Amino acid sequence: MSFYLTPVTGDLLINREKELEQILSELSQKNSRIGFSLTGIRRIGKTSILKQVKKRLEEEKKGIVVIYTSVWNATPDTLETFISNLFDDAMDAFKDKFPLTMKIRNLIKVGRDGIADLLKHLSVSADLGDEISYTVSYVRGEESDISKAVSSVFSMIDELAEKTKTKCVLIIDEFPSLTELKVGKKMVGTSIIKTIRTANEDWKKTSLVISGSFMHTMQKTTLSSSAPFYKQLVNLQIDSLEEKAIRGFVKKYLKKKISEKGLEALIEKSSGIPYNLQILGRELSNLKEDTLGASSISKAIDEILQREGDIHFRDYLHMMQSTEVKVIKTMAVADVVRPKEIADAGNMKLNEVTALLQSLLDKGIVRKRERGKYQFTDNMFKTWLNHAYS
């Protein structure tokens, strides 16, 4: 087997059948508008689950159109880019059901009058025509009403489902990152999410599925009583793979003998994170050793971190404040787990460390192992920090 470093589907998706069954059993019902919210740390496999949902619905359920879009694909991180991407993803998803297959970049060249002439020949409703026209006009810079632009593109999706007599499943990966979108220098994300909530309430033929990596942002979006999507979506926590699933993964895909101690080391060091299992599996497959032991796992990790550790883990630091970075560096280098130990080793105030640990809990960087003790959610990240800053 080739080990993959990108989201996987099919047989490569390990031990997620329970989550898939729960999501698919609801989304496959054409008269249901119930949606889902997936929360879990980075690289835990949320995107793989979402892409498998898309694949299975498209293969097994006629009359259901699935749109997948990721906020992280909005580069630069502007509202205009996100709307443009979503428009294209929607048109691509409906291309076999709806005659308008042009991309937004082509429609932009046509201009407002050209779009109006085009839509006359497609027998679309006035509402759908207005929504397409306004979305394109906003991206062209001819319109500036942010709320109307967002409302137009999301209403357009439900109108397309109604026109084509289908159900639409709209999947938005890394949904909380909408809060970081800008118009000019102004952050507009919070108002965008509220507008999407209103659209979701009005939809007749569309179910929304979202994902997010950070607990505190998902709390603000879906989980807390004041969140825009509170009680509007079924919330699923995506956790690390259990030991049984990891053993099954190794047995199926790693075509080498591995000792029990080697397997235990792999389970500990990978933290049950599918991405880590993939990069470790790739490296272990290339080792010129007939039987893999605990030392083989350490050797593979050292090779990975020396060669490409920065690529895999440095962006973790970019999402943290400098004081949070100081806490995790101290935890990794000094190998300390209690707030007072961290404060003493890092020459920091105890109350400051306690507050920072709560923030790191919210971001999914650490978790409580037991009362008063904290550990990294990703042991490979801890090892990288130790190597980089010792």
C-alpha positions as CSV (number, residue, x, y, z in Angstrom):
1,M,0.0,0.0,0.0
2,S,1.0,3.6,-0.6
3,F,0.5,5.7,2.6
4,Y,-1.3,8.9,2.0
5,L,-0.7,12.3,3.4
6,T,-4.0,13.8,2.2
7,P,-7.6,13.0,3.2
8,V,-8.5,9.5,2.3
9,T,-11.8,7.7,1.4
10,G,-13.0,4.2,0.9
11,D,-11.1,1.3,2.4
12,L,-8.3,3.7,3.5
13,L,-10.6,5.3,6.0
14,I,-10.1,3.4,9.2
15,N,-12.7,2.8,12.0
16,R,-15.1,5.6,11.1
17,E,-18.1,3.5,10.2
18,K,-20.0,4.5,13.3
19,E,-19.8,8.2,12.5
20,L,-20.5,7.6,8.8
21,E,-23.5,5.5,9.6
22,Q,-25.0,8.2,11.8
23,I,-24.4,10.9,9.3
24,L,-25.4,9.0,6.2
25,S,-28.6,7.5,7.7
26,E,-29.9,11.1,8.2
27,L,-28.5,12.9,5.1
28,S,-29.8,10.1,2.8
29,Q,-33.4,10.9,3.7
30,K,-34.6,13.3,1.0
31,N,-37.2,14.9,3.2
32,S,-34.9,15.5,6.1
33,R,-33.1,18.8,6.6
34,I,-31.1,17.8,9.7
35,G,-27.4,18.7,9.4
36,F,-24.3,18.0,11.3
37,S,-21.4,19.7,13.0
38,L,-18.1,17.8,13.3
39,T,-15.5,18.9,15.9
40,G,-12.0,17.4,16.5
41,I,-8.4,18.4,16.7
42,R,-6.4,19.0,13.5
43,R,-5.5,16.0,11.3
44,I,-7.9,13.7,13.2
45,G,-9.7,12.8,10.0
46,K,-12.7,15.2,9.8
47,T,-12.1,16.0,6.1
48,S,-11.7,12.3,5.3
49,I,-15.1,11.7,6.9
50,L,-16.7,14.6,5.0
51,K,-15.2,13.4,1.7
52,Q,-16.4,9.9,2.3
53,V,-19.9,11.2,3.1
54,K,-19.8,13.0,-0.3
55,K,-18.5,9.9,-2.1
56,R,-21.1,7.6,-0.6
57,L,-24.1,9.9,-1.2
58,E,-23.1,10.5,-4.8
59,E,-22.6,6.8,-5.4
60,E,-25.6,5.4,-3.6
61,K,-28.3,8.1,-3.5
62,K,-30.0,9.4,-6.6
63,G,-31.6,12.8,-6.3
64,I,-29.1,14.1,-3.8
65,V,-26.5,16.7,-4.8
66,V,-23.5,17.3,-2.6
67,I,-21.5,20.5,-2.5
68,Y,-18.1,20.3,-0.7
69,T,-16.2,23.5,-0.1
70,S,-13.4,24.4,2.4
71,V,-13.0,27.9,3.9
72,W,-9.2,27.2,3.9
73,N,-9.3,27.3,0.1
74,A,-10.3,31.0,0.3
75,T,-6.9,32.4,-0.6
76,P,-6.6,35.4,-0.1
77,D,-8.8,35.2,2.9
78,T,-11.5,37.6,1.6
79,L,-15.2,37.3,1.5
80,E,-15.1,37.8,-2.3
81,T,-12.8,34.7,-2.7
82,F,-15.0,32.5,-0.5
83,I,-18.2,33.5,-2.3
84,S,-16.5,33.0,-5.7
85,N,-15.3,29.5,-4.6
86,L,-18.6,28.5,-3.2
87,F,-20.4,29.6,-6.4
88,D,-18.1,27.5,-8.5
89,D,-18.4,24.5,-6.2
90,A,-22.2,24.8,-6.4
91,M,-22.3,25.1,-10.1
92,D,-19.9,22.1,-10.5
93,A,-22.1,20.0,-8.2
94,F,-25.3,20.8,-10.1
95,K,-23.7,20.6,-13.6
96,D,-25.5,17.4,-14.5
97,K,-28.8,18.8,-13.3
98,F,-28.7,22.4,-14.4
99,P,-27.6,23.8,-17.8
100,L,-25.5,26.7,-16.4
101,T,-22.1,25.1,-16.3
102,M,-20.0,28.3,-16.6
103,K,-17.5,29.2,-13.9
104,I,-17.8,32.5,-12.1
105,R,-14.7,33.8,-13.8
106,N,-16.5,33.4,-17.1
107,L,-19.7,35.0,-15.9
108,I,-17.7,37.9,-14.6
109,K,-16.5,38.5,-18.2
110,V,-20.0,38.3,-19.5
111,G,-21.2,41.0,-17.1
112,R,-24.6,41.8,-15.7
113,D,-26.4,42.3,-19.0
114,G,-24.9,39.2,-20.5
115,I,-26.0,37.2,-17.5
116,A,-29.5,38.5,-17.7
117,D,-29.7,37.5,-21.4
118,L,-28.3,34.0,-20.5
119,L,-30.7,33.4,-17.7
120,K,-33.7,34.2,-20.0
121,H,-33.0,31.1,-22.0
122,L,-32.7,28.8,-18.9
123,S,-36.3,29.1,-17.6
124,V,-35.1,29.9,-14.1
125,S,-37.2,31.6,-11.5
126,A,-36.9,35.4,-11.0
127,D,-35.5,34.7,-7.5
128,L,-32.8,32.3,-8.7
129,G,-31.9,34.7,-11.5
130,D,-31.5,37.6,-9.1
131,E,-29.4,35.5,-6.7
132,I,-27.0,34.4,-9.5
133,S,-26.8,38.0,-10.9
134,Y,-26.2,39.6,-7.5
135,T,-23.5,37.0,-6.5
136,V,-21.6,37.6,-9.7
137,S,-22.1,41.4,-9.5
138,Y,-20.6,41.4,-5.9
139,V,-17.6,39.4,-7.0
140,R,-17.2,41.9,-10.0
141,G,-17.2,44.7,-7.5
142,E,-20.4,46.2,-8.8
143,E,-22.3,45.6,-5.6
144,S,-21.1,46.1,-2.0
145,D,-23.9,44.8,0.3
146,I,-22.1,42.1,2.3
147,S,-25.2,40.5,3.9
148,K,-27.0,40.4,0.6
149,A,-24.1,38.9,-1.2
150,V,-23.8,36.1,1.4
151,S,-27.6,35.6,1.5
152,S,-27.7,35.5,-2.3
153,V,-25.1,32.7,-2.8
154,F,-26.6,30.5,0.0
155,S,-30.2,31.1,-1.2
156,M,-29.1,30.3,-4.7
157,I,-28.0,26.8,-3.6
158,D,-31.4,26.0,-2.1
159,E,-33.2,27.4,-5.2
160,L,-31.0,25.2,-7.4
161,A,-32.1,22.1,-5.4
162,E,-35.8,23.2,-5.7
163,K,-35.5,23.8,-9.5
164,T,-33.8,20.4,-10.1
165,K,-36.1,18.5,-7.7
166,T,-33.2,17.3,-5.7
167,K,-32.0,17.5,-2.1
168,C,-28.7,19.4,-1.6
169,V,-26.1,18.6,1.1
170,L,-23.8,21.6,1.6
171,I,-20.5,20.6,3.3
172,I,-18.4,23.5,4.6
173,D,-15.0,22.3,6.0
174,E,-13.2,24.4,8.6
175,F,-16.4,26.5,9.0
176,P,-15.2,28.6,12.0
177,S,-12.5,30.1,9.8
178,L,-15.2,32.2,8.2
179,T,-14.7,34.5,11.2
180,E,-11.3,35.4,9.7
181,L,-12.6,36.5,6.3
182,K,-12.2,40.2,5.4
183,V,-13.6,42.9,3.2
184,G,-10.7,45.2,2.7
185,K,-9.1,45.4,6.1
186,K,-12.4,44.8,8.0
187,M,-13.1,41.4,9.6
188,V,-16.7,40.5,8.7
189,G,-16.9,36.8,9.7
190,T,-19.2,37.0,12.6
191,S,-21.9,38.8,10.6
192,I,-21.4,36.2,7.8
193,I,-22.1,33.3,10.1
194,K,-25.3,34.9,11.4
195,T,-26.5,35.5,7.8
196,I,-25.8,31.8,7.0
197,R,-27.8,30.8,10.0
198,T,-30.8,32.8,8.7
199,A,-30.4,31.1,5.3
200,N,-30.2,27.7,6.9
201,E,-33.5,28.4,8.7
202,D,-35.2,29.3,5.4
203,W,-33.9,26.4,3.4
204,K,-36.4,23.9,2.2
205,K,-34.2,21.4,0.2
206,T,-30.7,21.8,1.8
207,S,-28.9,20.2,4.7
208,L,-25.8,21.9,6.2
209,V,-22.8,19.9,7.4
210,I,-19.8,21.8,8.9
211,S,-16.5,21.0,10.6
212,G,-14.1,22.8,12.8
213,S,-10.8,22.1,14.5
214,F,-10.9,24.3,17.6
215,M,-13.3,23.7,20.4
216,H,-13.5,27.4,21.4
217,T,-14.5,28.5,17.9
218,M,-17.0,25.6,17.5
219,Q,-18.4,26.6,20.9
220,K,-19.0,30.1,19.6
221,T,-20.5,28.8,16.4
222,T,-22.7,25.8,17.4
223,L,-22.3,24.5,20.9
224,S,-23.0,27.3,23.4
225,S,-26.5,28.5,24.0
226,S,-25.6,31.9,22.5
227,A,-24.1,30.4,19.3
228,P,-25.7,31.1,15.9
229,F,-26.2,27.4,15.1
230,Y,-27.2,26.2,18.7
231,K,-29.5,23.2,18.4
232,Q,-29.7,23.6,14.6
233,L,-27.1,20.9,13.9
234,V,-26.3,17.4,15.4
235,N,-22.9,17.7,17.0
236,L,-20.3,14.9,16.6
237,Q,-17.0,14.8,18.4
238,I,-14.3,13.1,16.2
239,D,-11.8,11.4,18.5
240,S,-8.5,9.7,18.1
241,L,-8.5,6.1,16.8
242,E,-8.8,3.5,19.5
243,E,-6.0,0.9,20.0
244,K,-8.0,-1.8,18.3
245,A,-8.4,0.3,15.2
246,I,-4.7,1.2,15.1
247,R,-3.7,-2.5,15.4
248,G,-6.1,-3.3,12.5
249,F,-4.6,-0.5,10.4
250,V,-1.1,-1.8,11.0
251,K,-2.0,-5.4,10.3
252,K,-3.8,-4.5,7.0
253,Y,-1.4,-1.9,5.6
254,L,2.1,-2.2,7.1
255,K,3.6,-5.1,5.2
256,K,6.3,-5.8,7.8
257,K,6.6,-7.7,11.0
258,I,6.3,-5.5,14.1
259,S,7.0,-6.6,17.7
260,E,4.5,-6.0,20.5
261,K,6.7,-3.3,21.9
262,G,7.1,-1.7,18.5
263,L,3.3,-1.7,18.2
264,E,2.9,-0.2,21.6
265,A,5.4,2.6,20.7
266,L,3.5,3.3,17.5
267,I,0.2,3.6,19.3
268,E,1.7,6.0,21.9
269,K,3.7,8.1,19.5
270,S,1.0,8.5,16.9
271,S,-1.6,9.5,19.5
272,G,-4.2,7.6,17.3
273,I,-4.1,10.5,14.8
274,P,-4.7,9.1,11.3
275,Y,-2.3,11.6,9.7
276,N,0.5,10.6,12.0
277,L,-0.2,6.9,11.3
278,Q,0.1,7.7,7.6
279,I,3.5,9.5,7.8
280,L,4.9,6.9,10.2
281,G,3.6,4.0,8.0
282,R,5.3,5.6,5.0
283,E,8.6,5.9,6.9
284,L,8.5,2.5,8.5
285,S,7.8,0.9,5.1
286,N,11.1,2.3,3.9
287,L,13.3,1.1,6.8
288,K,15.6,-1.7,5.9
289,E,14.6,-3.8,8.9
290,D,12.8,-7.1,8.7
291,T,11.2,-6.8,12.1
292,L,10.2,-3.4,13.6
293,G,10.6,-2.7,17.3
294,A,10.3,0.3,19.6
295,S,13.7,1.6,18.4
296,S,12.4,1.5,14.8
297,I,9.5,3.8,15.7
298,S,11.9,6.2,17.4
299,K,14.2,6.1,14.3
300,A,11.3,6.7,11.9
301,I,10.1,9.7,14.0
302,D,13.6,11.2,14.1
303,E,13.9,10.9,10.4
304,I,10.5,12.5,9.7
305,L,11.1,15.3,12.1
306,Q,14.6,16.1,10.9
307,R,13.5,16.0,7.2
308,E,10.1,17.6,7.3
309,G,9.1,18.4,10.9
310,D,8.8,22.1,10.2
311,I,6.4,21.4,7.3
312,H,4.1,19.2,9.5
313,F,4.1,21.2,12.7
314,R,5.4,24.8,12.6
315,D,2.0,26.0,11.5
316,Y,0.7,24.8,14.9
317,L,2.7,27.6,16.4
318,H,1.2,30.3,14.1
319,M,-2.3,29.7,15.6
320,M,-1.0,30.4,19.2
321,Q,-0.1,33.5,21.2
322,S,3.6,33.8,22.2
323,T,2.8,33.0,25.8
324,E,0.9,29.9,24.8
325,V,3.9,28.8,22.7
326,K,6.1,29.4,25.8
327,V,3.9,27.0,27.8
328,I,4.0,24.2,25.3
329,K,7.7,24.6,24.7
330,T,8.2,24.3,28.5
331,M,6.0,21.2,28.7
332,A,7.8,19.5,25.9
333,V,11.4,20.3,26.8
334,A,11.1,20.0,30.6
335,D,8.6,17.1,30.3
336,V,6.3,18.7,32.9
337,V,2.5,18.2,33.2
338,R,1.3,20.1,36.2
339,P,0.6,23.9,36.1
340,K,3.0,24.6,39.0
341,E,5.7,22.5,37.4
342,I,5.2,24.4,34.1
343,A,5.2,27.8,35.9
344,D,8.4,27.0,37.8
345,A,10.2,25.5,34.7
346,G,9.1,28.4,32.5
347,N,9.6,31.2,35.0
348,M,6.0,32.2,34.7
349,K,3.2,33.1,37.1
350,L,0.9,30.1,38.1
351,N,-2.3,32.0,37.4
352,E,-1.1,32.9,34.0
353,V,-0.1,29.3,33.2
354,T,-3.5,28.1,34.4
355,A,-5.3,30.6,32.1
356,L,-3.1,29.7,29.1
357,L,-3.6,25.9,29.6
358,Q,-7.4,26.6,29.4
359,S,-6.8,28.4,26.1
360,L,-4.7,25.5,24.8
361,L,-7.4,23.1,25.9
362,D,-9.9,25.1,23.8
363,K,-7.5,24.9,20.8
364,G,-7.1,21.2,21.1
365,I,-3.3,21.4,21.7
366,V,-3.4,19.8,25.1
367,R,-6.0,17.7,27.1
368,K,-6.4,16.9,30.8
369,R,-4.9,13.4,31.5
370,E,-6.3,13.5,35.0
371,R,-7.0,16.1,37.6
372,G,-4.2,18.7,37.6
373,K,-2.2,17.0,34.8
374,Y,-2.1,18.0,31.1
375,Q,-0.7,16.2,28.1
376,F,-0.3,16.9,24.4
377,T,-3.1,15.7,22.1
378,D,-0.4,15.0,19.5
379,N,2.8,13.3,20.9
380,M,4.6,13.8,17.6
381,F,4.1,17.5,18.0
382,K,5.6,17.2,21.5
383,T,8.6,15.3,20.1
384,W,9.1,17.9,17.4
385,L,9.1,20.7,20.0
386,N,11.6,18.8,22.1
387,H,13.9,18.3,19.2
388,A,13.5,21.9,18.0
389,Y,14.0,23.8,21.3
390,S,16.0,21.6,23.6
